[in-house]
Amino acid sequence: MPDEFVTSLDNNGETATVALRGEVDVLTVDQVRAALSDALATRPREIVVDLSGLVFIDSTGLGALVFGFQRARDAGVRFRLTRATPSVRQILVLSGLLEVVELT
């Protein structure tokens, strides 16, 4: 059984980084939405979602990333994903999310 899902938020004033670890699915998606909302509330210039510890994301999790992207865009805040594992990157590619959200 994978580690319990965890989000963390780190803000250096310019960039708010939300790190995701474990699995994002229907049981954990509310944590992701809350973390992204908290990140936006800090009024950063950029939100970076670190996916290096993420092992799985389902359609509800993808929806949460779209939610964060749209809210950031509406607020004039850059939004990007970073450090996706190969399996998570494949899900992002297949979903079409990377056509609108930047992955570095």
N, CA, C and O atoms as a DFTB+ gen file, in Angstrom:
416 C
 N C O
     1  1       0.842      -1.179       0.000
     2  2       0.000       0.000       0.000
     3  2       0.889       1.245       0.000
     4  3       1.818       1.349       0.801
     5  1       0.594       2.213      -0.925
     6  2       1.440       3.394      -0.995
     7  2       1.316       4.266       0.248
     8  3       0.377       4.138       1.034
     9  1       2.295       5.158       0.401
    10  2       2.246       6.108       1.509
    11  2       0.958       6.914       1.446
    12  3       0.365       7.092       0.382
    13  1       0.541       7.396       2.607
    14  2      -0.624       8.259       2.656
    15  2      -0.349       9.500       1.821
    16  3       0.760      10.034       1.830
    17  1      -1.362       9.950       1.106
    18  2      -1.223      11.117       0.251
    19  2      -0.928      12.360       1.082
    20  3      -1.513      12.561       2.146
    21  1      -0.017      13.188       0.588
    22  2       0.378      14.393       1.311
    23  2       0.549      15.544       0.323
    24  3       1.090      15.373      -0.770
    25  1       0.077      16.716       0.730
    26  2       0.399      17.934      -0.003
    27  2       1.217      18.810       0.930
    28  3       1.062      18.754       2.150
    29  1       2.072      19.602       0.354
    30  2       2.789      20.585       1.151
    31  2       2.884      21.860       0.341
    32  3       2.918      21.831      -0.889
    33  1       2.927      22.978       1.045
    34  2       3.005      24.277       0.406
    35  2       4.216      25.014       0.940
    36  3       4.404      25.137       2.150
    37  1       5.038      25.505       0.018
    38  2       6.212      26.307       0.377
    39  2       6.136      27.580      -0.446
    40  3       5.952      27.524      -1.662
    41  1       6.275      28.726       0.204
    42  2       6.179      29.993      -0.503
    43  2       7.383      30.849      -0.164
    44  3       7.655      31.122       1.005
    45  1       8.110      31.273      -1.202
    46  2       9.270      32.124      -0.973
    47  2       8.967      33.585      -1.301
    48  3       9.882      34.400      -1.418
    49  1       7.691      33.914      -1.449
    50  2       7.293      35.280      -1.765
    51  2       6.952      35.458      -3.226
    52  3       5.949      36.091      -3.556
    53  1       7.770      34.913      -4.108
    54  2       7.534      35.002      -5.549
    55  2       6.839      33.753      -6.081
    56  3       5.946      33.827      -6.926
    57  1       7.272      32.607      -5.566
    58  2       6.791      31.321      -6.065
    59  2       6.183      30.508      -4.932
    60  3       6.788      30.336      -3.874
    61  1       4.973      30.012      -5.176
    62  2       4.342      29.078      -4.247
    63  2       4.488      27.688      -4.860
    64  3       4.032      27.443      -5.977
    65  1       5.121      26.788      -4.129
    66  2       5.312      25.424      -4.619
    67  2       4.410      24.482      -3.849
    68  3       4.469      24.410      -2.622
    69  1       3.573      23.757      -4.582
    70  2       2.712      22.731      -3.997
    71  2       3.305      21.385      -4.393
    72  3       3.365      21.052      -5.577
    73  1       3.740      20.617      -3.412
    74  2       4.313      19.299      -3.682
    75  2       3.248      18.241      -3.419
    76  3       2.592      18.246      -2.377
    77  1       3.087      17.336      -4.381
    78  2       2.125      16.249      -4.250
    79  2       2.888      14.940      -4.114
    80  3       3.870      14.703      -4.818
    81  1       2.422      14.090      -3.195
    82  2       3.077      12.806      -2.983
    83  2       2.020      11.739      -2.804
    84  3       0.995      11.973      -2.163
    85  1       2.264      10.572      -3.367
    86  2       1.338       9.454      -3.223
    87  2       0.410       9.349      -4.421
    88  3       0.850       9.395      -5.570
    89  1      -0.879       9.207      -4.142
    90  2      -1.880       9.050      -5.194
    91  2      -2.929      10.148      -5.073
    92  3      -3.395      10.463      -3.978
    93  1      -3.291      10.724      -6.214
    94  2      -4.397      11.687      -6.243
    95  2      -5.567      10.992      -6.918
    96  3      -5.514      10.644      -8.097
    97  1      -6.616      10.802      -6.146
    98  2      -7.831      10.181      -6.665
    99  2      -9.031      10.795      -5.950
   100  3      -8.899      11.815      -5.273
   101  1     -10.175      10.187      -6.097
   102  2     -11.404      10.745      -5.527
   103  2     -11.304      10.919      -4.005
   104  3     -11.971      11.789      -3.445
   105  1     -10.498      10.120      -3.343
   106  2     -10.373      10.206      -1.890
   107  2      -9.458      11.340      -1.431
   108  3      -9.560      11.793      -0.291
   109  1      -8.570      11.800      -2.306
   110  2      -7.575      12.794      -1.906
   111  2      -7.661      14.100      -2.684
   112  3      -6.929      15.046      -2.391
   113  1      -8.539      14.160      -3.663
   114  2      -8.584      15.328      -4.542
   115  2      -8.914      16.621      -3.796
   116  3      -8.444      17.691      -4.184
   117  1      -9.705      16.539      -2.745
   118  2     -10.033      17.754      -1.993
   119  2      -8.792      18.378      -1.363
   120  3      -8.701      19.599      -1.240
   121  1      -7.829      17.533      -0.961
   122  2      -6.568      18.043      -0.410
   123  2      -5.800      18.840      -1.467
   124  3      -5.186      19.863      -1.163
   125  1      -5.844      18.358      -2.708
   126  2      -5.144      19.044      -3.792
   127  2      -5.808      20.392      -4.062
   128  3      -5.124      21.410      -4.166
   129  1      -7.119      20.403      -4.174
   130  2      -7.841      21.668      -4.406
   131  2      -7.554      22.665      -3.282
   132  3      -7.334      23.847      -3.545
   133  1      -7.555      22.199      -2.044
   134  2      -7.294      23.083      -0.902
   135  2      -5.872      23.630      -0.962
   136  3      -5.655      24.815      -0.712
   137  1      -4.903      22.782      -1.290
   138  2      -3.510      23.222      -1.367
   139  2      -3.320      24.249      -2.483
   140  3      -2.588      25.224      -2.314
   141  1      -3.974      24.032      -3.616
   142  2      -3.865      24.983      -4.718
   143  2      -4.540      26.307      -4.365
   144  3      -4.030      27.374      -4.706
   145  1      -5.674      26.242      -3.689
   146  2      -6.355      27.465      -3.237
   147  2      -5.497      28.218      -2.226
   148  3      -5.386      29.442      -2.286
   149  1      -4.891      27.483      -1.299
   150  2      -4.007      28.105      -0.305
   151  2      -2.808      28.768      -0.991
   152  3      -2.386      29.859      -0.608
   153  1      -2.271      28.099      -2.001
   154  2      -1.134      28.662      -2.733
   155  2      -1.525      29.969      -3.411
   156  3      -0.782      30.949      -3.357
   157  1      -2.678      29.981      -4.041
   158  2      -3.142      31.190      -4.726
   159  2      -3.406      32.321      -3.736
   160  3      -3.190      33.491      -4.052
   161  1      -3.866      31.975      -2.555
   162  2      -4.171      32.979      -1.530
   163  2      -2.921      33.717      -1.050
   164  3      -3.029      34.805      -0.484
   165  1      -1.744      33.145      -1.268
   166  2      -0.500      33.816      -0.864
   167  2      -0.079      34.881      -1.875
   168  3       0.912      35.582      -1.666
   169  1      -0.818      35.000      -2.950
   170  2      -0.575      35.997      -4.008
   171  2       0.834      35.921      -4.605
   172  3       1.543      36.925      -4.664
   173  1       1.231      34.729      -5.044
   174  2       2.559      34.597      -5.643
   175  2       2.541      35.089      -7.090
   176  3       1.479      35.351      -7.656
   177  1       3.705      35.208      -7.665
   178  2       3.792      35.488      -9.105
   179  2       3.635      34.195      -9.897
   180  3       3.222      34.202     -11.057
   181  1       3.980      33.066      -9.231
   182  2       3.958      31.775      -9.913
   183  2       3.576      30.671      -8.932
   184  3       3.959      30.694      -7.762
   185  1       2.806      29.697      -9.441
   186  2       2.518      28.481      -8.683
   187  2       3.171      27.326      -9.434
   188  3       2.945      27.131     -10.628
   189  1       3.985      26.568      -8.705
   190  2       4.651      25.394      -9.267
   191  2       4.117      24.177      -8.527
   192  3       4.126      24.135      -7.297
   193  1       3.651      23.187      -9.284
   194  2       3.171      21.944      -8.687
   195  2       4.235      20.877      -8.932
   196  3       4.456      20.447     -10.064
   197  1       4.892      20.458      -7.841
   198  2       5.964      19.469      -7.898
   199  2       5.346      18.073      -7.853
   200  3       4.726      17.680      -6.865
   201  1       5.528      17.344      -8.937
   202  2       4.923      16.015      -9.078
   203  2       5.921      14.882      -8.834
   204  3       5.604      13.723      -9.104
   205  1       7.104      15.185      -8.338
   206  2       8.153      14.170      -8.222
   207  2       7.783      13.018      -7.293
   208  3       8.276      11.905      -7.475
   209  1       6.930      13.261      -6.308
   210  2       6.543      12.209      -5.381
   211  2       5.199      11.576      -5.691
   212  3       4.699      10.748      -4.930
   213  1       4.621      11.974      -6.817
   214  2       3.296      11.473      -7.195
   215  2       3.442      10.166      -7.968
   216  3       4.194      10.095      -8.940
   217  1       2.725       9.135      -7.534
   218  2       2.809       7.847      -8.224
   219  2       1.602       7.569      -9.104
   220  3       1.679       6.737     -10.008
   221  1       0.477       8.256      -8.853
   222  2      -0.735       8.032      -9.644
   223  2      -1.634       9.244      -9.545
   224  3      -1.716       9.884      -8.497
   225  1      -2.312       9.559     -10.643
   226  2      -3.319      10.607     -10.653
   227  2      -4.456      10.151     -11.560
   228  3      -4.221       9.693     -12.678
   229  1      -5.703      10.279     -11.067
   230  2      -6.847       9.880     -11.883
   231  2      -7.523      11.122     -12.456
   232  3      -7.006      12.232     -12.333
   233  1      -8.685      10.925     -13.083
   234  2      -9.367      12.039     -13.744
   235  2      -9.798      13.124     -12.760
   236  3      -9.824      14.301     -13.119
   237  1     -10.137      12.750     -11.529
   238  2     -10.507      13.779     -10.555
   239  2      -9.298      14.635     -10.193
   240  3      -9.423      15.842      -9.985
   241  1      -8.129      14.003     -10.119
   242  2      -6.898      14.738      -9.851
   243  2      -6.530      15.660     -11.001
   244  3      -6.085      16.787     -10.788
   245  1      -6.720      15.170     -12.229
   246  2      -6.476      16.022     -13.392
   247  2      -7.414      17.225     -13.358
   248  3      -7.020      18.343     -13.691
   249  1      -8.659      16.982     -12.952
   250  2      -9.621      18.071     -12.820
   251  2      -9.182      19.098     -11.793
   252  3      -9.400      20.295     -11.977
   253  1      -8.566      18.641     -10.716
   254  2      -8.062      19.560      -9.690
   255  2      -6.919      20.411     -10.237
   256  3      -6.817      21.594      -9.913
   257  1      -6.065      19.820     -11.058
   258  2      -4.987      20.594     -11.668
   259  2      -5.547      21.634     -12.634
   260  3      -5.050      22.759     -12.692
   261  1      -6.576      21.264     -13.389
   262  2      -7.239      22.228     -14.281
   263  2      -7.860      23.351     -13.461
   264  3      -7.755      24.519     -13.832
   265  1      -8.504      23.007     -12.349
   266  2      -9.080      23.996     -11.430
   267  2      -8.006      24.994     -10.985
   268  3      -8.217      26.206     -11.038
   269  1      -6.858      24.477     -10.547
   270  2      -5.770      25.344     -10.097
   271  2      -5.235      26.212     -11.219
   272  3      -4.973      27.399     -11.027
   273  1      -5.075      25.616     -12.395
   274  2      -4.590      26.356     -13.554
   275  2      -5.538      27.503     -13.911
   276  3      -5.096      28.630     -14.138
   277  1      -6.836      27.215     -13.960
   278  2      -7.815      28.241     -14.336
   279  2      -7.869      29.365     -13.311
   280  3      -7.934      30.537     -13.684
   281  1      -7.844      29.029     -12.038
   282  2      -7.864      30.065     -10.996
   283  2      -6.607      30.915     -11.048
   284  3      -6.671      32.133     -10.878
   285  1      -5.459      30.278     -11.282
   286  2      -4.209      31.027     -11.390
   287  2      -4.245      31.940     -12.617
   288  3      -3.889      33.115     -12.531
   289  1      -4.665      31.409     -13.730
   290  2      -4.742      32.205     -14.962
   291  2      -5.642      33.416     -14.761
   292  3      -5.295      34.527     -15.163
   293  1      -6.794      33.203     -14.143
   294  2      -7.737      34.297     -13.895
   295  2      -7.144      35.370     -12.984
   296  3      -7.520      36.539     -13.069
   297  1      -6.218      34.972     -12.118
   298  2      -5.574      35.915     -11.188
   299  2      -4.273      36.493     -11.762
   300  3      -3.608      37.294     -11.105
   301  1      -3.910      36.085     -12.989
   302  2      -2.673      36.572     -13.593
   303  2      -1.423      35.943     -13.012
   304  3      -0.350      36.546     -13.037
   305  1      -1.555      34.736     -12.491
   306  2      -0.443      34.021     -11.869
   307  2      -0.006      32.889     -12.802
   308  3      -0.836      32.122     -13.290
   309  1       1.288      32.796     -13.042
   310  2       1.812      31.697     -13.855
   311  2       1.598      30.386     -13.104
   312  3       1.732      30.340     -11.881
   313  1       1.267      29.321     -13.835
   314  2       0.998      28.011     -13.245
   315  2       1.731      26.982     -14.077
   316  3       1.567      26.923     -15.296
   317  1       2.550      26.161     -13.405
   318  2       3.239      25.109     -14.139
   319  2       3.423      23.872     -13.273
   320  3       3.422      23.926     -12.043
   321  1       3.578      22.771     -13.964
   322  2       3.857      21.486     -13.333
   323  2       5.342      21.202     -13.507
   324  3       5.951      21.657     -14.474
   325  1       5.923      20.463     -12.591
   326  2       7.341      20.146     -12.709
   327  2       7.633      18.759     -12.140
   328  3       6.915      18.250     -11.279
   329  1       8.708      18.171     -12.650
   330  2       9.300      16.935     -12.128
   331  2       8.346      15.732     -12.125
   332  3       8.337      14.947     -11.177
   333  1       7.556      15.595     -13.174
   334  2       6.647      14.444     -13.269
   335  2       7.437      13.162     -13.509
   336  3       8.380      13.143     -14.299
   337  1       7.051      12.105     -12.830
   338  2       7.645      10.796     -13.082
   339  2       7.184      10.326     -14.462
   340  3       6.194      10.843     -14.980
   341  1       7.869       9.367     -15.065
   342  2       7.447       8.905     -16.394
   343  2       5.995       8.418     -16.445
   344  3       5.285       8.698     -17.411
   345  1       5.552       7.700     -15.424
   346  2       4.173       7.193     -15.459
   347  2       3.146       8.323     -15.322
   348  3       2.111       8.301     -15.987
   349  1       3.426       9.304     -14.469
   350  2       2.511      10.439     -14.320
   351  2       2.560      11.307     -15.575
   352  3       1.533      11.814     -16.026
   353  1       3.747      11.474     -16.132
   354  2       3.870      12.257     -17.371
   355  2       3.029      11.630     -18.484
   356  3       2.383      12.342     -19.253
   357  1       3.037      10.319     -18.568
   358  2       2.257       9.636     -19.596
   359  2       0.765       9.924     -19.415
   360  3       0.060      10.160     -20.397
   361  1       0.283       9.906     -18.185
   362  2      -1.117      10.217     -17.914
   363  2      -1.421      11.665     -18.326
   364  3      -2.465      11.941     -18.918
   365  1      -0.510      12.575     -18.011
   366  2      -0.702      13.983     -18.372
   367  2      -0.752      14.162     -19.888
   368  3      -1.564      14.931     -20.403
   369  1       0.117      13.452     -20.594
   370  2       0.135      13.537     -22.056
   371  2      -1.167      12.970     -22.633
   372  3      -1.812      13.605     -23.468
   373  1      -1.545      11.776     -22.181
   374  2      -2.748      11.135     -22.709
   375  2      -4.017      11.932     -22.422
   376  3      -4.966      11.897     -23.205
   377  1      -4.033      12.643     -21.311
   378  2      -5.212      13.428     -20.949
   379  2      -5.348      14.697     -21.781
   380  3      -6.430      15.279     -21.856
   381  1      -4.251      15.127     -22.406
   382  2      -4.260      16.377     -23.151
   383  2      -3.981      17.597     -22.287
   384  3      -3.961      18.718     -22.796
   385  1      -3.769      17.405     -21.007
   386  2      -3.547      18.522     -20.089
   387  2      -2.311      19.334     -20.469
   388  3      -2.282      20.551     -20.283
   389  1      -1.304      18.668     -20.994
   390  2      -0.061      19.372     -21.317
   391  2      -0.191      20.272     -22.536
   392  3       0.744      20.995     -22.881
   393  1      -1.344      20.231     -23.189
   394  2      -1.593      21.159     -24.290
   395  2      -1.912      22.554     -23.762
   396  3      -1.801      23.538     -24.492
   397  1      -2.312      22.638     -22.480
   398  2      -2.648      23.943     -21.909
   399  2      -1.809      24.303     -20.681
   400  3      -1.627      25.482     -20.379
   401  1      -1.300      23.298     -19.978
   402  2      -0.506      23.539     -18.776
   403  2       0.952      23.181     -19.059
   404  3       1.245      22.128     -19.626
   405  1       1.850      24.060     -18.662
   406  2       3.281      23.867     -18.891
   407  2       3.852      22.814     -17.942
   408  3       3.518      22.781     -16.758
   409  1       4.718      21.957     -18.481
   410  2       5.459      20.982     -17.675
   411  2       6.943      21.237     -17.882
   412  3       7.434      21.217     -19.011
   413  1       7.654      21.476     -16.783
   414  2       9.092      21.714     -16.889
   415  2       9.861      20.607     -16.201
   416  3      11.091      20.629     -16.182
